[in-house]
Amino acid sequence: MKTENIVVVLVEPQGPRNVGSVCRAMRNFGLEELRLVNPQADHLIHEARQMAVKATDTLEAAKSYPTLAEALADCAVSFGTTRRFGRYREGMLHPDEAAQHLLPITETGKVALVFGREDKGLHTAELDLCQHFVTIPTSDQLPSMNLAQAVALCLYEIYKVKGLLSGNSHGRKQLATNENLEQMYQHMQESLTRVGFLNPQNPDHIMRAFRRILGRSGLNEREVRIMRGLFSQIDLLDEQMQEMKQELKTDG
């Protein structure tokens, strides 16, 4: 998956601050290429640079095009964003679904994410140039999102899906395998039975409670090793206690 092949296209953006904020969101999620179609304001003014923060190079590198068709000319597939439904706006994808569709395409060609005007969005004729439609589910109380926020949300979903497809947990722990969990539970049962905590005639009664407790926590491999270390220490202490008892019997 080549995210450098994803381009963000803004059609007739009206607010320089929005354009700057879009650049910052792009940098947050590893994208570089911004294309502007007939921008309605100077995107290089101070206000835009303020919002771009450390992504001013993305802002300065943005290319302007007179029409959307020209901006999409070298793209293999385009995803147009809209909040309006209708006869010619069917088969809508949510941002996470769009991410699943577009990431494989980036291996062989450019993919465009097209966002419309702050006040009117994309016209139907502009959506005709896109092969897929993306919509962000929002409340009926205020369905229209700020342009930069909509871009950030879509790019977040792409970055998240890319990480999942690449096996990147993004800081979330990788859960232990079922095989290692079962070995831990077997070790637990043997250790707790040996020290008299479990009834050897019916150990499953308490063990099921332990399985539910530990199952809810979602142990990773390190945590399983820690648990097994605890039971190994219990085993060692039990052996030492048994040896001491045997020595006392011998001395007596």
C-alpha positions in Angstrom: 0.0 0.0 0.0 1.5 3.2 -1.2 -0.1 6.2 0.6 2.1 8.5 -1.5 -0.3 7.6 -4.3 -3.3 9.1 -2.5 -4.0 12.7 -3.4 -6.4 15.1 -1.7 -8.4 17.3 -4.0 -10.3 20.3 -2.7 -12.8 21.8 -5.1 -13.2 25.6 -5.0 -12.1 25.9 -1.3 -13.2 29.2 0.1 -11.3 29.4 3.4 -7.5 29.7 3.6 -7.6 28.4 7.2 -9.4 25.3 6.1 -6.8 24.7 3.4 -4.0 25.1 6.0 -5.9 22.7 8.4 -6.2 20.2 5.6 -2.4 20.3 5.1 -1.9 19.6 8.8 -4.3 16.7 8.7 -2.5 15.3 5.7 0.8 15.4 7.4 -0.7 13.8 10.5 -1.6 10.8 8.5 1.3 10.6 6.1 0.0 12.2 3.0 1.7 14.9 0.9 0.0 15.7 -2.3 -2.8 18.4 -2.3 -4.6 19.6 -5.4 -6.8 22.7 -5.5 -9.5 23.2 -8.1 -10.2 26.8 -8.8 -9.5 28.0 -5.3 -11.6 31.0 -4.2 -8.9 32.5 -1.9 -5.2 32.7 -1.7 -4.1 29.5 0.1 -0.6 30.9 0.8 -1.6 33.8 3.0 -0.6 34.0 6.7 -3.9 32.5 8.1 -3.4 29.3 6.0 0.2 29.0 7.1 -0.8 29.5 10.7 -3.2 26.5 10.5 -0.8 24.3 8.6 1.8 24.6 11.4 4.6 22.3 10.4 2.9 21.3 7.2 3.6 24.5 5.3 5.7 22.7 2.8 2.6 20.6 1.8 0.7 23.9 1.5 3.4 25.5 -0.6 3.6 22.4 -2.9 -0.2 22.3 -3.5 -1.0 22.5 -7.2 -3.9 24.4 -8.6 -6.1 23.3 -11.5 -8.8 25.1 -13.4 -11.2 22.1 -13.5 -11.7 18.9 -11.5 -11.3 16.9 -14.7 -7.8 18.2 -15.1 -7.0 17.6 -11.4 -8.1 13.9 -11.8 -6.6 13.3 -15.2 -3.7 11.0 -13.9 -5.7 9.3 -11.2 -6.8 5.6 -11.6 -9.8 5.9 -9.2 -11.5 8.8 -7.5 -13.7 8.9 -4.4 -16.0 11.8 -4.1 -17.4 12.9 -0.8 -21.0 14.0 -0.3 -23.6 14.1 2.4 -26.5 14.2 -0.1 -28.3 11.1 -1.2 -30.3 10.7 -4.4 -31.0 8.9 -7.6 -27.4 9.4 -8.9 -25.8 9.1 -5.5 -26.2 5.5 -4.6 -23.8 2.9 -3.2 -22.4 5.2 -0.6 -19.3 4.1 1.3 -18.5 5.1 4.9 -14.8 6.3 5.3 -13.6 3.0 6.7 -15.2 1.1 3.8 -13.7 3.5 1.3 -10.3 2.9 2.9 -10.7 -0.8 2.4 -11.4 -0.2 -1.3 -8.8 2.4 -2.1 -5.7 1.2 -0.4 -5.1 -1.9 -2.7 -5.5 0.4 -5.7 -2.6 2.6 -4.5 -0.2 -0.3 -5.4 -0.6 0.4 -9.1 -2.0 3.9 -9.5 -3.0 7.2 -8.0 -6.2 7.5 -6.0 -8.0 10.8 -5.4 -10.1 11.8 -2.4 -12.3 14.6 -3.6 -13.9 17.1 -1.2 -16.4 19.8 -2.3 -17.0 23.4 -1.3 -17.5 24.4 2.3 -21.1 25.6 1.6 -22.4 23.5 -1.3 -20.2 20.4 -1.5 -19.7 18.7 -4.9 -22.1 19.2 -7.8 -23.6 16.2 -9.4 -21.5 16.8 -12.6 -18.4 16.7 -10.4 -19.4 13.5 -8.7 -19.9 12.0 -12.2 -16.1 12.2 -12.5 -15.7 9.9 -9.4 -16.1 6.2 -9.4 -17.1 5.9 -5.8 -19.0 8.0 -3.3 -18.1 8.5 0.4 -20.4 9.8 3.1 -19.7 10.5 6.7 -22.7 9.5 8.9 -23.7 12.5 11.0 -26.6 13.7 13.1 -29.6 15.1 11.3 -29.4 18.1 13.7 -26.3 19.3 11.8 -25.3 16.9 9.0 -22.7 19.1 7.3 -19.2 18.9 8.6 -16.4 21.4 8.5 -14.2 20.7 5.4 -10.9 20.2 7.3 -12.6 18.0 9.9 -14.1 15.8 7.2 -10.7 15.4 5.5 -9.1 14.5 8.8 -11.8 11.9 9.6 -11.4 10.2 6.2 -7.6 10.3 6.4 -7.7 8.8 9.9 -9.8 5.9 8.6 -7.3 5.3 5.8 -4.3 5.4 8.2 -6.1 3.1 10.6 -7.0 0.5 8.0 -3.5 0.7 6.5 -2.1 -0.1 9.9 -4.4 -3.1 10.4 -3.7 -4.5 6.9 0.0 -4.1 7.6 -0.2 -5.8 10.9 0.6 -2.6 12.9 -1.2 -2.6 16.2 -0.8 1.2 16.7 0.1 0.7 20.3 -2.6 -1.9 21.0 -1.4 -5.1 22.5 -1.2 -8.2 20.5 -3.3 -10.9 22.2 -1.8 -14.1 23.3 -2.5 -17.2 21.2 -5.1 -19.7 22.4 -2.4 -22.3 22.6 -0.4 -20.2 25.1 -3.5 -19.3 27.1 -4.4 -23.0 27.4 -0.9 -23.9 28.6 -1.2 -21.1 31.2 -4.6 -22.3 32.4 -3.3 -25.9 32.7 -0.3 -24.6 34.7 -2.6 -22.6 36.9 -4.9 -25.5 37.6 -1.9 -27.8 38.5 -0.3 -25.2 40.8 -3.5 -24.2 42.6 -4.6 -27.8 43.0 -1.2 -28.7 44.5 -1.4 -25.9 47.1 -5.0 -26.9 48.0 -6.7 -23.8 46.5 -8.7 -25.9 44.0 -10.7 -29.0 44.8 -9.0 -31.8 42.9 -12.4 -33.5 42.4 -13.9 -30.5 40.8 -11.2 -27.9 39.8 -13.3 -26.6 36.8 -15.8 -24.8 39.1 -13.2 -22.2 40.1 -11.1 -22.4 37.0 -14.1 -21.3 34.9 -14.3 -18.1 37.0 -10.6 -17.5 36.4 -11.1 -18.0 32.6 -13.8 -15.4 32.6 -11.9 -12.9 34.6 -8.7 -13.3 32.6 -10.6 -13.6 29.3 -12.2 -10.2 29.8 -8.7 -8.6 30.3 -7.4 -9.9 27.0 -3.9 -11.1 28.0 -1.0 -10.5 25.7 2.0 -12.8 25.5 4.1 -10.9 28.0 1.2 -11.0 30.5 0.9 -14.8 30.0 4.6 -15.2 30.8 4.1 -13.1 33.9 1.2 -15.3 35.1 3.2 -18.4 34.4 6.1 -17.0 36.3 3.8 -16.5 39.3 2.6 -20.1 39.2 6.2 -21.3 38.8 7.1 -19.4 42.0 4.1 -21.0 43.7 5.4 -24.4 42.6 8.9 -23.6 43.9 7.5 -22.5 47.3 5.4 -25.6 47.6 8.4 -27.8 46.8 10.4 -26.0 49.5 7.5 -26.4 52.0 7.3 -30.1 51.2 11.0 -30.5 51.7 10.9 -28.7 55.1 8.0 -31.0 56.2 10.0 -34.1 55.1 13.1 -32.9 57.1 10.9 -32.3 60.2 9.6 -35.8 59.9 13.1 -37.2 59.5 14.4 -35.2 62.5 11.4 -36.3 64.6 
